Amino acid sequence: MTRRILVAVSPESADPGPVNVAVAAGRFTGAPLVLLTVGGDAAAGASLESELSSRGVTATVRAEENGSPARAWRPSWSSVPSTPKRSRRA
């Protein structure tokens, strides 16, 4: 199973930090990105997706209309495949 990077962003925020960190982590690890826009509409998600595409970044963008990241996070996280746990050495 492929590990993914999931980041929640507010389309109303002008802070590109969370997205930039996710993009850098994705490039470093090769993991696909899943971006969750919280509190906006589908147009905000489409705008973010086109901006990332113009930068050469492939990402799945999901728009959640729930009012808080905590409410939107759980359903989105459960739809991202989990990775198997590594065994610990004794």
PDB file of N, CA, C and O in Angstrom:
ATOM      1  N   MET A   1       0.824  -1.177   0.000  1.00  0.00           N
ATOM      2  CA  MET A   1       0.000   0.000   0.000  1.00  0.00           C
ATOM      3  C   MET A   1       0.873   1.248   0.000  1.00  0.00           C
ATOM      4  O   MET A   1       1.909   1.289   0.664  1.00  0.00           O
ATOM      5  N   THR A   2       0.460   2.242  -0.731  1.00  0.00           N
ATOM      6  CA  THR A   2       1.208   3.483  -0.810  1.00  0.00           C
ATOM      7  C   THR A   2       0.810   4.406   0.336  1.00  0.00           C
ATOM      8  O   THR A   2      -0.374   4.600   0.609  1.00  0.00           O
ATOM      9  N   ARG A   3       1.792   4.959   0.985  1.00  0.00           N
ATOM     10  CA  ARG A   3       1.500   5.956   2.022  1.00  0.00           C
ATOM     11  C   ARG A   3       1.136   7.261   1.343  1.00  0.00           C
ATOM     12  O   ARG A   3       1.657   7.589   0.277  1.00  0.00           O
ATOM     13  N   ARG A   4       0.244   7.994   1.964  1.00  0.00           N
ATOM     14  CA  ARG A   4      -0.206   9.267   1.406  1.00  0.00           C
ATOM     15  C   ARG A   4      -0.007  10.377   2.412  1.00  0.00           C
ATOM     16  O   ARG A   4       0.071  10.142   3.618  1.00  0.00           O
ATOM     17  N   ILE A   5       0.072  11.579   1.901  1.00  0.00           N
ATOM     18  CA  ILE A   5       0.172  12.751   2.756  1.00  0.00           C
ATOM     19  C   ILE A   5      -1.176  13.453   2.697  1.00  0.00           C
ATOM     20  O   ILE A   5      -1.644  13.828   1.622  1.00  0.00           O
ATOM     21  N   LEU A   6      -1.791  13.627   3.851  1.00  0.00           N
ATOM     22  CA  LEU A   6      -3.095  14.277   3.951  1.00  0.00           C
ATOM     23  C   LEU A   6      -2.924  15.588   4.692  1.00  0.00           C
ATOM     24  O   LEU A   6      -2.385  15.620   5.798  1.00  0.00           O
ATOM     25  N   VAL A   7      -3.384  16.669   4.082  1.00  0.00           N
ATOM     26  CA  VAL A   7      -3.283  17.981   4.720  1.00  0.00           C
ATOM     27  C   VAL A   7      -4.616  18.711   4.551  1.00  0.00           C
ATOM     28  O   VAL A   7      -5.207  18.710   3.471  1.00  0.00           O
ATOM     29  N   ALA A   8      -5.073  19.332   5.633  1.00  0.00           N
ATOM     30  CA  ALA A   8      -6.309  20.120   5.602  1.00  0.00           C
ATOM     31  C   ALA A   8      -5.930  21.597   5.505  1.00  0.00           C
ATOM     32  O   ALA A   8      -5.072  22.076   6.247  1.00  0.00           O
ATOM     33  N   VAL A   9      -6.566  22.301   4.600  1.00  0.00           N
ATOM     34  CA  VAL A   9      -6.291  23.723   4.411  1.00  0.00           C
ATOM     35  C   VAL A   9      -7.599  24.500   4.374  1.00  0.00           C
ATOM     36  O   VAL A   9      -8.648  23.973   4.006  1.00  0.00           O
ATOM     37  N   SER A  10      -7.508  25.750   4.759  1.00  0.00           N
ATOM     38  CA  SER A  10      -8.664  26.635   4.678  1.00  0.00           C
ATOM     39  C   SER A  10      -8.554  27.456   3.409  1.00  0.00           C
ATOM     40  O   SER A  10      -7.559  28.153   3.212  1.00  0.00           O
ATOM     41  N   PRO A  11      -9.562  27.390   2.539  1.00  0.00           N
ATOM     42  CA  PRO A  11      -9.500  28.186   1.311  1.00  0.00           C
ATOM     43  C   PRO A  11      -9.577  29.685   1.590  1.00  0.00           C
ATOM     44  O   PRO A  11      -9.248  30.496   0.724  1.00  0.00           O
ATOM     45  N   GLU A  12     -10.008  30.050   2.790  1.00  0.00           N
ATOM     46  CA  GLU A  12     -10.105  31.464   3.143  1.00  0.00           C
ATOM     47  C   GLU A  12      -8.776  32.029   3.627  1.00  0.00           C
ATOM     48  O   GLU A  12      -8.613  33.246   3.721  1.00  0.00           O
ATOM     49  N   SER A  13      -7.830  31.153   3.934  1.00  0.00           N
ATOM     50  CA  SER A  13      -6.530  31.586   4.434  1.00  0.00           C
ATOM     51  C   SER A  13      -5.596  31.878   3.262  1.00  0.00           C
ATOM     52  O   SER A  13      -5.595  31.169   2.255  1.00  0.00           O
ATOM     53  N   ALA A  14      -4.815  32.917   3.413  1.00  0.00           N
ATOM     54  CA  ALA A  14      -3.835  33.260   2.387  1.00  0.00           C
ATOM     55  C   ALA A  14      -2.491  32.594   2.665  1.00  0.00           C
ATOM     56  O   ALA A  14      -1.534  32.794   1.917  1.00  0.00           O
ATOM     57  N   ASP A  15      -2.415  31.805   3.735  1.00  0.00           N
ATOM     58  CA  ASP A  15      -1.168  31.166   4.125  1.00  0.00           C
ATOM     59  C   ASP A  15      -0.916  29.909   3.290  1.00  0.00           C
ATOM     60  O   ASP A  15      -1.629  28.918   3.444  1.00  0.00           O
ATOM     61  N   PRO A  16       0.077  29.935   2.416  1.00  0.00           N
ATOM     62  CA  PRO A  16       0.369  28.759   1.594  1.00  0.00           C
ATOM     63  C   PRO A  16       1.246  27.725   2.303  1.00  0.00           C
ATOM     64  O   PRO A  16       1.580  26.695   1.717  1.00  0.00           O
ATOM     65  N   GLY A  17       1.619  27.989   3.553  1.00  0.00           N
ATOM     66  CA  GLY A  17       2.540  27.129   4.282  1.00  0.00           C
ATOM     67  C   GLY A  17       2.168  25.660   4.328  1.00  0.00           C
ATOM     68  O   GLY A  17       2.990  24.821   3.959  1.00  0.00           O
ATOM     69  N   PRO A  18       0.946  25.305   4.770  1.00  0.00           N
ATOM     70  CA  PRO A  18       0.597  23.881   4.846  1.00  0.00           C
ATOM     71  C   PRO A  18       0.682  23.167   3.490  1.00  0.00           C
ATOM     72  O   PRO A  18       1.127  22.022   3.410  1.00  0.00           O
ATOM     73  N   VAL A  19       0.259  23.843   2.452  1.00  0.00           N
ATOM     74  CA  VAL A  19       0.307  23.231   1.122  1.00  0.00           C
ATOM     75  C   VAL A  19       1.752  23.087   0.667  1.00  0.00           C
ATOM     76  O   VAL A  19       2.127  22.048   0.123  1.00  0.00           O
ATOM     77  N   ASN A  20       2.565  24.110   0.880  1.00  0.00           N
ATOM     78  CA  ASN A  20       3.967  24.050   0.471  1.00  0.00           C
ATOM     79  C   ASN A  20       4.724  22.938   1.201  1.00  0.00           C
ATOM     80  O   ASN A  20       5.547  22.246   0.601  1.00  0.00           O
ATOM     81  N   VAL A  21       4.445  22.770   2.494  1.00  0.00           N
ATOM     82  CA  VAL A  21       5.094  21.698   3.262  1.00  0.00           C
ATOM     83  C   VAL A  21       4.655  20.335   2.717  1.00  0.00           C
ATOM     84  O   VAL A  21       5.481  19.436   2.562  1.00  0.00           O
ATOM     85  N   ALA A  22       3.374  20.179   2.430  1.00  0.00           N
ATOM     86  CA  ALA A  22       2.867  18.914   1.899  1.00  0.00           C
ATOM     87  C   ALA A  22       3.490  18.609   0.535  1.00  0.00           C
ATOM     88  O   ALA A  22       3.861  17.468   0.262  1.00  0.00           O
ATOM     89  N   VAL A  23       3.603  19.616  -0.308  1.00  0.00           N
ATOM     90  CA  VAL A  23       4.206  19.422  -1.630  1.00  0.00           C
ATOM     91  C   VAL A  23       5.671  19.007  -1.483  1.00  0.00           C
ATOM     92  O   VAL A  23       6.127  18.083  -2.156  1.00  0.00           O
ATOM     93  N   ALA A  24       6.402  19.689  -0.606  1.00  0.00           N
ATOM     94  CA  ALA A  24       7.811  19.350  -0.389  1.00  0.00           C
ATOM     95  C   ALA A  24       7.951  17.926   0.160  1.00  0.00           C
ATOM     96  O   ALA A  24       8.825  17.175  -0.273  1.00  0.00           O
ATOM     97  N   ALA A  25       7.098  17.560   1.104  1.00  0.00           N
ATOM     98  CA  ALA A  25       7.144  16.209   1.670  1.00  0.00           C
ATOM     99  C   ALA A  25       6.810  15.167   0.607  1.00  0.00           C
ATOM    100  O   ALA A  25       7.420  14.098   0.567  1.00  0.00           O
ATOM    101  N   GLY A  26       5.852  15.474  -0.244  1.00  0.00           N
ATOM    102  CA  GLY A  26       5.488  14.559  -1.321  1.00  0.00           C
ATOM    103  C   GLY A  26       6.616  14.368  -2.313  1.00  0.00           C
ATOM    104  O   GLY A  26       6.870  13.253  -2.769  1.00  0.00           O
ATOM    105  N   ARG A  27       7.286  15.448  -2.645  1.00  0.00           N
ATOM    106  CA  ARG A  27       8.422  15.337  -3.568  1.00  0.00           C
ATOM    107  C   ARG A  27       9.559  14.547  -2.936  1.00  0.00           C
ATOM    108  O   ARG A  27      10.210  13.748  -3.609  1.00  0.00           O
ATOM    109  N   PHE A  28       9.801  14.764  -1.652  1.00  0.00           N
ATOM    110  CA  PHE A  28      10.895  14.085  -0.959  1.00  0.00           C
ATOM    111  C   PHE A  28      10.627  12.586  -0.812  1.00  0.00           C
ATOM    112  O   PHE A  28      11.518  11.764  -1.024  1.00  0.00           O
ATOM    113  N   THR A  29       9.401  12.245  -0.452  1.00  0.00           N
ATOM    114  CA  THR A  29       9.069  10.840  -0.178  1.00  0.00           C
ATOM    115  C   THR A  29       8.484  10.102  -1.374  1.00  0.00           C
ATOM    116  O   THR A  29       8.504   8.872  -1.416  1.00  0.00           O
ATOM    117  N   GLY A  30       7.962  10.845  -2.348  1.00  0.00           N
ATOM    118  CA  GLY A  30       7.282  10.209  -3.471  1.00  0.00           C
ATOM    119  C   GLY A  30       5.840   9.832  -3.157  1.00  0.00           C
ATOM    120  O   GLY A  30       5.171   9.194  -3.970  1.00  0.00           O
ATOM    121  N   ALA A  31       5.362  10.224  -1.979  1.00  0.00           N
ATOM    122  CA  ALA A  31       3.993   9.892  -1.571  1.00  0.00           C
ATOM    123  C   ALA A  31       2.996  10.806  -2.273  1.00  0.00           C
ATOM    124  O   ALA A  31       3.266  11.993  -2.454  1.00  0.00           O
ATOM    125  N   PRO A  32       1.847  10.265  -2.669  1.00  0.00           N
ATOM    126  CA  PRO A  32       0.812  11.103  -3.277  1.00  0.00           C
ATOM    127  C   PRO A  32       0.174  12.031  -2.244  1.00  0.00           C
ATOM    128  O   PRO A  32       0.124  11.718  -1.054  1.00  0.00           O
ATOM    129  N   LEU A  33      -0.311  13.174  -2.719  1.00  0.00           N
ATOM    130  CA  LEU A  33      -0.923  14.172  -1.841  1.00  0.00           C
ATOM    131  C   LEU A  33      -2.435  14.083  -1.890  1.00  0.00           C
ATOM    132  O   LEU A  33      -3.028  13.879  -2.950  1.00  0.00           O
ATOM    133  N   VAL A  34      -3.051  14.239  -0.723  1.00  0.00           N
ATOM    134  CA  VAL A  34      -4.494  14.385  -0.610  1.00  0.00           C
ATOM    135  C   VAL A  34      -4.707  15.676   0.165  1.00  0.00           C
ATOM    136  O   VAL A  34      -4.362  15.764   1.343  1.00  0.00           O
ATOM    137  N   LEU A  35      -5.280  16.680  -0.502  1.00  0.00           N
ATOM    138  CA  LEU A  35      -5.537  17.968   0.132  1.00  0.00           C
ATOM    139  C   LEU A  35      -7.022  18.089   0.416  1.00  0.00           C
ATOM    140  O   LEU A  35      -7.858  17.815  -0.445  1.00  0.00           O
ATOM    141  N   LEU A  36      -7.331  18.495   1.608  1.00  0.00           N
ATOM    142  CA  LEU A  36      -8.704  18.647   2.059  1.00  0.00           C
ATOM    143  C   LEU A  36      -8.968  20.129   2.303  1.00  0.00           C
ATOM    144  O   LEU A  36      -8.388  20.723   3.212  1.00  0.00           O
ATOM    145  N   THR A  37      -9.843  20.729   1.491  1.00  0.00           N
ATOM    146  CA  THR A  37     -10.216  22.121   1.729  1.00  0.00           C
ATOM    147  C   THR A  37     -11.419  22.113   2.662  1.00  0.00           C
ATOM    148  O   THR A  37     -12.420  21.448   2.397  1.00  0.00           O
ATOM    149  N   VAL A  38     -11.311  22.845   3.737  1.00  0.00           N
ATOM    150  CA  VAL A  38     -12.333  22.839   4.782  1.00  0.00           C
ATOM    151  C   VAL A  38     -13.018  24.191   4.853  1.00  0.00           C
ATOM    152  O   VAL A  38     -12.358  25.229   4.906  1.00  0.00           O
ATOM    153  N   GLY A  39     -14.339  24.177   4.855  1.00  0.00           N
ATOM    154  CA  GLY A  39     -15.105  25.398   5.032  1.00  0.00           C
ATOM    155  C   GLY A  39     -15.312  26.199   3.762  1.00  0.00           C
ATOM    156  O   GLY A  39     -15.817  27.320   3.813  1.00  0.00           O
ATOM    157  N   GLY A  40     -14.937  25.648   2.641  1.00  0.00           N
ATOM    158  CA  GLY A  40     -15.140  26.339   1.374  1.00  0.00           C
ATOM    159  C   GLY A  40     -16.082  25.547   0.498  1.00  0.00           C
ATOM    160  O   GLY A  40     -16.743  24.613   0.952  1.00  0.00           O
ATOM    161  N   ASP A  41     -16.133  25.928  -0.747  1.00  0.00           N
ATOM    162  CA  ASP A  41     -16.979  25.192  -1.678  1.00  0.00           C
ATOM    163  C   ASP A  41     -16.101  24.429  -2.668  1.00  0.00           C
ATOM    164  O   ASP A  41     -14.874  24.489  -2.593  1.00  0.00           O
ATOM    165  N   ALA A  42     -16.723  23.725  -3.578  1.00  0.00           N
ATOM    166  CA  ALA A  42     -15.993  22.920  -4.554  1.00  0.00           C
ATOM    167  C   ALA A  42     -15.128  23.790  -5.461  1.00  0.00           C
ATOM    168  O   ALA A  42     -14.089  23.339  -5.943  1.00  0.00           O
ATOM    169  N   ALA A  43     -15.547  25.035  -5.698  1.00  0.00           N
ATOM    170  CA  ALA A  43     -14.764  25.933  -6.552  1.00  0.00           C
ATOM    171  C   ALA A  43     -13.396  26.228  -5.936  1.00  0.00           C
ATOM    172  O   ALA A  43     -12.402  26.352  -6.652  1.00  0.00           O
ATOM    173  N   ALA A  44     -13.350  26.339  -4.608  1.00  0.00           N
ATOM    174  CA  ALA A  44     -12.078  26.579  -3.931  1.00  0.00           C
ATOM    175  C   ALA A  44     -11.145  25.397  -4.117  1.00  0.00           C
ATOM    176  O   ALA A  44      -9.946  25.574  -4.335  1.00  0.00           O
ATOM    177  N   GLY A  45     -11.686  24.205  -4.032  1.00  0.00           N
ATOM    178  CA  GLY A  45     -10.883  23.005  -4.253  1.00  0.00           C
ATOM    179  C   GLY A  45     -10.381  22.917  -5.679  1.00  0.00           C
ATOM    180  O   GLY A  45      -9.232  22.540  -5.913  1.00  0.00           O
ATOM    181  N   ALA A  46     -11.227  23.260  -6.631  1.00  0.00           N
ATOM    182  CA  ALA A  46     -10.827  23.234  -8.041  1.00  0.00           C
ATOM    183  C   ALA A  46      -9.746  24.269  -8.318  1.00  0.00           C
ATOM    184  O   ALA A  46      -8.826  24.022  -9.097  1.00  0.00           O
ATOM    185  N   SER A  47      -9.859  25.429  -7.676  1.00  0.00           N
ATOM    186  CA  SER A  47      -8.854  26.471  -7.838  1.00  0.00           C
ATOM    187  C   SER A  47      -7.502  26.010  -7.304  1.00  0.00           C
ATOM    188  O   SER A  47      -6.469  26.230  -7.936  1.00  0.00           O
ATOM    189  N   LEU A  48      -7.516  25.373  -6.142  1.00  0.00           N
ATOM    190  CA  LEU A  48      -6.280  24.858  -5.550  1.00  0.00           C
ATOM    191  C   LEU A  48      -5.682  23.770  -6.430  1.00  0.00           C
ATOM    192  O   LEU A  48      -4.468  23.720  -6.626  1.00  0.00           O
ATOM    193  N   GLU A  49      -6.529  22.908  -6.954  1.00  0.00           N
ATOM    194  CA  GLU A  49      -6.048  21.827  -7.810  1.00  0.00           C
ATOM    195  C   GLU A  49      -5.400  22.381  -9.084  1.00  0.00           C
ATOM    196  O   GLU A  49      -4.361  21.879  -9.512  1.00  0.00           O
ATOM    197  N   SER A  50      -6.000  23.404  -9.689  1.00  0.00           N
ATOM    198  CA  SER A  50      -5.413  23.984 -10.904  1.00  0.00           C
ATOM    199  C   SER A  50      -4.111  24.725 -10.596  1.00  0.00           C
ATOM    200  O   SER A  50      -3.183  24.713 -11.406  1.00  0.00           O
ATOM    201  N   GLU A  51      -4.040  25.372  -9.425  1.00  0.00           N
ATOM    202  CA  GLU A  51      -2.801  26.042  -9.027  1.00  0.00           C
ATOM    203  C   GLU A  51      -1.677  25.031  -8.868  1.00  0.00           C
ATOM    204  O   GLU A  51      -0.561  25.262  -9.335  1.00  0.00           O
ATOM    205  N   LEU A  52      -1.966  23.912  -8.211  1.00  0.00           N
ATOM    206  CA  LEU A  52      -0.956  22.874  -8.022  1.00  0.00           C
ATOM    207  C   LEU A  52      -0.547  22.253  -9.356  1.00  0.00           C
ATOM    208  O   LEU A  52       0.630  21.972  -9.582  1.00  0.00           O
ATOM    209  N   SER A  53      -1.509  22.044 -10.223  1.00  0.00           N
ATOM    210  CA  SER A  53      -1.229  21.475 -11.538  1.00  0.00           C
ATOM    211  C   SER A  53      -0.290  22.374 -12.333  1.00  0.00           C
ATOM    212  O   SER A  53       0.590  21.884 -13.040  1.00  0.00           O
ATOM    213  N   SER A  54      -0.474  23.694 -12.219  1.00  0.00           N
ATOM    214  CA  SER A  54       0.408  24.634 -12.929  1.00  0.00           C
ATOM    215  C   SER A  54       1.833  24.590 -12.384  1.00  0.00           C
ATOM    216  O   SER A  54       2.777  24.984 -13.069  1.00  0.00           O
ATOM    217  N   ARG A  55       1.987  24.106 -11.145  1.00  0.00           N
ATOM    218  CA  ARG A  55       3.310  23.941 -10.537  1.00  0.00           C
ATOM    219  C   ARG A  55       3.883  22.546 -10.796  1.00  0.00           C
ATOM    220  O   ARG A  55       4.974  22.223 -10.327  1.00  0.00           O
ATOM    221  N   GLY A  56       3.147  21.724 -11.541  1.00  0.00           N
ATOM    222  CA  GLY A  56       3.615  20.380 -11.845  1.00  0.00           C
ATOM    223  C   GLY A  56       3.366  19.378 -10.729  1.00  0.00           C
ATOM    224  O   GLY A  56       4.024  18.340 -10.665  1.00  0.00           O
ATOM    225  N   VAL A  57       2.415  19.684  -9.849  1.00  0.00           N
ATOM    226  CA  VAL A  57       2.115  18.828  -8.700  1.00  0.00           C
ATOM    227  C   VAL A  57       0.792  18.121  -8.946  1.00  0.00           C
ATOM    228  O   VAL A  57      -0.208  18.753  -9.284  1.00  0.00           O
ATOM    229  N   THR A  58       0.795  16.813  -8.774  1.00  0.00           N
ATOM    230  CA  THR A  58      -0.430  16.027  -8.882  1.00  0.00           C
ATOM    231  C   THR A  58      -0.954  15.780  -7.480  1.00  0.00           C
ATOM    232  O   THR A  58      -0.229  15.284  -6.617  1.00  0.00           O
ATOM    233  N   ALA A  59      -2.207  16.124  -7.253  1.00  0.00           N
ATOM    234  CA  ALA A  59      -2.811  15.945  -5.928  1.00  0.00           C
ATOM    235  C   ALA A  59      -4.297  15.672  -6.074  1.00  0.00           C
ATOM    236  O   ALA A  59      -4.949  16.133  -7.011  1.00  0.00           O
ATOM    237  N   THR A  60      -4.811  14.912  -5.126  1.00  0.00           N
ATOM    238  CA  THR A  60      -6.252  14.731  -5.020  1.00  0.00           C
ATOM    239  C   THR A  60      -6.752  15.815  -4.085  1.00  0.00           C
ATOM    240  O   THR A  60      -6.281  15.931  -2.954  1.00  0.00           O
ATOM    241  N   VAL A  61      -7.705  16.606  -4.552  1.00  0.00           N
ATOM    242  CA  VAL A  61      -8.244  17.689  -3.727  1.00  0.00           C
ATOM    243  C   VAL A  61      -9.693  17.376  -3.432  1.00  0.00           C
ATOM    244  O   VAL A  61     -10.483  17.130  -4.344  1.00  0.00           O
ATOM    245  N   ARG A  62     -10.044  17.386  -2.153  1.00  0.00           N
ATOM    246  CA  ARG A  62     -11.420  17.138  -1.713  1.00  0.00           C
ATOM    247  C   ARG A  62     -11.930  18.374  -0.995  1.00  0.00           C
ATOM    248  O   ARG A  62     -11.249  18.933  -0.135  1.00  0.00           O
ATOM    249  N   ALA A  63     -13.116  18.790  -1.351  1.00  0.00           N
ATOM    250  CA  ALA A  63     -13.737  19.939  -0.701  1.00  0.00           C
ATOM    251  C   ALA A  63     -14.757  19.439   0.317  1.00  0.00           C
ATOM    252  O   ALA A  63     -15.661  18.675  -0.021  1.00  0.00           O
ATOM    253  N   GLU A  64     -14.606  19.872   1.553  1.00  0.00           N
ATOM    254  CA  GLU A  64     -15.545  19.535   2.621  1.00  0.00           C
ATOM    255  C   GLU A  64     -16.191  20.818   3.109  1.00  0.00           C
ATOM    256  O   GLU A  64     -15.499  21.796   3.394  1.00  0.00           O
ATOM    257  N   GLU A  65     -17.494  20.820   3.205  1.00  0.00           N
ATOM    258  CA  GLU A  65     -18.197  22.027   3.603  1.00  0.00           C
ATOM    259  C   GLU A  65     -18.393  22.134   5.107  1.00  0.00           C
ATOM    260  O   GLU A  65     -18.953  23.122   5.582  1.00  0.00           O
ATOM    261  N   ASN A  66     -17.944  21.138   5.868  1.00  0.00           N
ATOM    262  CA  ASN A  66     -18.056  21.218   7.325  1.00  0.00           C
ATOM    263  C   ASN A  66     -17.324  22.450   7.825  1.00  0.00           C
ATOM    264  O   ASN A  66     -16.325  22.876   7.245  1.00  0.00           O
ATOM    265  N   GLY A  67     -17.831  23.010   8.901  1.00  0.00           N
ATOM    266  CA  GLY A  67     -17.295  24.259   9.412  1.00  0.00           C
ATOM    267  C   GLY A  67     -15.949  24.185  10.100  1.00  0.00           C
ATOM    268  O   GLY A  67     -15.296  25.215  10.262  1.00  0.00           O
ATOM    269  N   SER A  68     -15.509  23.004  10.512  1.00  0.00           N
ATOM    270  CA  SER A  68     -14.242  22.936  11.220  1.00  0.00           C
ATOM    271  C   SER A  68     -13.383  21.811  10.660  1.00  0.00           C
ATOM    272  O   SER A  68     -13.910  20.814  10.166  1.00  0.00           O
ATOM    273  N   PRO A  69     -12.058  21.963  10.735  1.00  0.00           N
ATOM    274  CA  PRO A  69     -11.174  20.906  10.255  1.00  0.00           C
ATOM    275  C   PRO A  69     -11.378  19.589  11.006  1.00  0.00           C
ATOM    276  O   PRO A  69     -11.249  18.516  10.417  1.00  0.00           O
ATOM    277  N   ALA A  70     -11.695  19.663  12.297  1.00  0.00           N
ATOM    278  CA  ALA A  70     -11.867  18.451  13.090  1.00  0.00           C
ATOM    279  C   ALA A  70     -13.029  17.601  12.566  1.00  0.00           C
ATOM    280  O   ALA A  70     -12.919  16.377  12.501  1.00  0.00           O
ATOM    281  N   ARG A  71     -14.115  18.228  12.200  1.00  0.00           N
ATOM    282  CA  ARG A  71     -15.261  17.477  11.676  1.00  0.00           C
ATOM    283  C   ARG A  71     -14.988  16.911  10.291  1.00  0.00           C
ATOM    284  O   ARG A  71     -15.421  15.803   9.976  1.00  0.00           O
ATOM    285  N   ALA A  72     -14.290  17.646   9.482  1.00  0.00           N
ATOM    286  CA  ALA A  72     -14.024  17.200   8.115  1.00  0.00           C
ATOM    287  C   ALA A  72     -12.886  16.187   8.056  1.00  0.00           C
ATOM    288  O   ALA A  72     -12.841  15.356   7.150  1.00  0.00           O
ATOM    289  N   TRP A  73     -11.987  16.250   8.995  1.00  0.00           N
ATOM    290  CA  TRP A  73     -10.781  15.419   8.975  1.00  0.00           C
ATOM    291  C   TRP A  73     -11.094  13.925   9.070  1.00  0.00           C
ATOM    292  O   TRP A  73     -10.564  13.125   8.299  1.00  0.00           O
ATOM    293  N   ARG A  74     -11.946  13.558  10.009  1.00  0.00           N
ATOM    294  CA  ARG A  74     -12.189  12.142  10.281  1.00  0.00           C
ATOM    295  C   ARG A  74     -12.720  11.378   9.070  1.00  0.00           C
ATOM    296  O   ARG A  74     -12.149  10.337   8.746  1.00  0.00           O
ATOM    297  N   PRO A  75     -13.771  11.819   8.381  1.00  0.00           N
ATOM    298  CA  PRO A  75     -14.236  11.044   7.220  1.00  0.00           C
ATOM    299  C   PRO A  75     -13.189  10.980   6.116  1.00  0.00           C
ATOM    300  O   PRO A  75     -13.084   9.967   5.424  1.00  0.00           O
ATOM    301  N   SER A  76     -12.417  12.039   5.942  1.00  0.00           N
ATOM    302  CA  SER A  76     -11.407  12.037   4.892  1.00  0.00           C
ATOM    303  C   SER A  76     -10.258  11.123   5.251  1.00  0.00           C
ATOM    304  O   SER A  76      -9.725  10.421   4.391  1.00  0.00           O
ATOM    305  N   TRP A  77      -9.873  11.127   6.516  1.00  0.00           N
ATOM    306  CA  TRP A  77      -8.773  10.276   6.939  1.00  0.00           C
ATOM    307  C   TRP A  77      -9.143   8.810   6.784  1.00  0.00           C
ATOM    308  O   TRP A  77      -8.306   8.001   6.384  1.00  0.00           O
ATOM    309  N   SER A  78     -10.386   8.454   7.094  1.00  0.00           N
ATOM    310  CA  SER A  78     -10.782   7.054   7.004  1.00  0.00           C
ATOM    311  C   SER A  78     -10.825   6.571   5.560  1.00  0.00           C
ATOM    312  O   SER A  78     -10.770   5.365   5.320  1.00  0.00           O
ATOM    313  N   SER A  79     -10.922   7.484   4.590  1.00  0.00           N
ATOM    314  CA  SER A  79     -10.939   7.067   3.189  1.00  0.00           C
ATOM    315  C   SER A  79      -9.542   6.932   2.606  1.00  0.00           C
ATOM    316  O   SER A  79      -9.390   6.469   1.475  1.00  0.00           O
ATOM    317  N   VAL A  80      -8.516   7.330   3.360  1.00  0.00           N
ATOM    318  CA  VAL A  80      -7.137   7.174   2.912  1.00  0.00           C
ATOM    319  C   VAL A  80      -6.656   5.808   3.383  1.00  0.00           C
ATOM    320  O   VAL A  80      -6.754   5.498   4.570  1.00  0.00           O
ATOM    321  N   PRO A  81      -6.136   4.986   2.472  1.00  0.00           N
ATOM    322  CA  PRO A  81      -5.695   3.647   2.893  1.00  0.00           C
ATOM    323  C   PRO A  81      -4.649   3.712   3.987  1.00  0.00           C
ATOM    324  O   PRO A  81      -3.742   4.543   3.950  1.00  0.00           O
ATOM    325  N   SER A  82      -4.785   2.833   4.950  1.00  0.00           N
ATOM    326  CA  SER A  82      -3.815   2.796   6.036  1.00  0.00           C
ATOM    327  C   SER A  82      -2.617   1.967   5.605  1.00  0.00           C
ATOM    328  O   SER A  82      -2.691   1.175   4.666  1.00  0.00           O
ATOM    329  N   THR A  83      -1.524   2.164   6.308  1.00  0.00           N
ATOM    330  CA  THR A  83      -0.323   1.404   6.004  1.00  0.00           C
ATOM    331  C   THR A  83      -0.120   0.364   7.084  1.00  0.00           C
ATOM    332  O   THR A  83      -0.470   0.598   8.241  1.00  0.00           O
ATOM    333  N   PRO A  84       0.434  -0.771   6.730  1.00  0.00           N
ATOM    334  CA  PRO A  84       0.661  -1.791   7.743  1.00  0.00           C
ATOM    335  C   PRO A  84       1.709  -1.329   8.740  1.00  0.00           C
ATOM    336  O   PRO A  84       2.659  -0.635   8.378  1.00  0.00           O
ATOM    337  N   LYS A  85       1.532  -1.715   9.991  1.00  0.00           N
ATOM    338  CA  LYS A  85       2.496  -1.335  11.027  1.00  0.00           C
ATOM    339  C   LYS A  85       3.744  -2.189  10.873  1.00  0.00           C
ATOM    340  O   LYS A  85       3.681  -3.360  10.498  1.00  0.00           O
ATOM    341  N   ARG A  86       4.868  -1.575  11.171  1.00  0.00           N
ATOM    342  CA  ARG A  86       6.136  -2.296  11.127  1.00  0.00           C
ATOM    343  C   ARG A  86       6.313  -3.083  12.413  1.00  0.00           C
ATOM    344  O   ARG A  86       5.906  -2.648  13.490  1.00  0.00           O
ATOM    345  N   SER A  87       6.917  -4.232  12.281  1.00  0.00           N
ATOM    346  CA  SER A  87       7.159  -5.014  13.498  1.00  0.00           C
ATOM    347  C   SER A  87       8.353  -4.430  14.251  1.00  0.00           C
ATOM    348  O   SER A  87       9.312  -3.949  13.648  1.00  0.00           O
ATOM    349  N   ARG A  88       8.276  -4.483  15.535  1.00  0.00           N
ATOM    350  CA  ARG A  88       9.355  -3.973  16.384  1.00  0.00           C
ATOM    351  C   ARG A  88      10.333  -5.085  16.685  1.00  0.00           C
ATOM    352  O   ARG A  88       9.958  -6.244  16.869  1.00  0.00           O
ATOM    353  N   ARG A  89      11.566  -4.712  16.730  1.00  0.00           N
ATOM    354  CA  ARG A  89      12.592  -5.682  17.142  1.00  0.00           C
ATOM    355  C   ARG A  89      12.676  -5.696  18.648  1.00  0.00           C
ATOM    356  O   ARG A  89      12.560  -4.652  19.290  1.00  0.00           O
ATOM    357  N   ALA A  90      12.874  -6.856  19.212  1.00  0.00           N
ATOM    358  CA  ALA A  90      12.965  -6.991  20.669  1.00  0.00           C
ATOM    359  C   ALA A  90      14.342  -6.635  21.160  1.00  0.00           C
ATOM    360  O   ALA A  90      14.603  -6.691  22.362  1.00  0.00           O
TER     361      ALA A  90
END
